[in-house]
Amino acid sequence: MTSLAEFIHNKREMAGYSLFGLSERASIDIKLLGDIESGRELFLSVSLRQKLARVLKCSPSEIKKYE
């Protein structure tokens, strides 16, 4: 089963964004994004999920199923 970290990392790479690029476009602190991709942050707030979904072109519910 894919983890939240793997899902976000794969979606980011498929979209062609660096970690910094995604953090800028989604208005998310780069440290928090690094924590998500490294598996240290396992549960996301609704607003964070929405920001990531908007930039990564997926639904917030798609992200939630990996939490």
Secondary structure, DSSP 8 states (H G I E B T S, - for coil): ---HHHHHHHHHHHHT--HHHHHHHHT--HHHHHHHHHTS-----HHHHHHHHHHHTS-HHHHHTT-
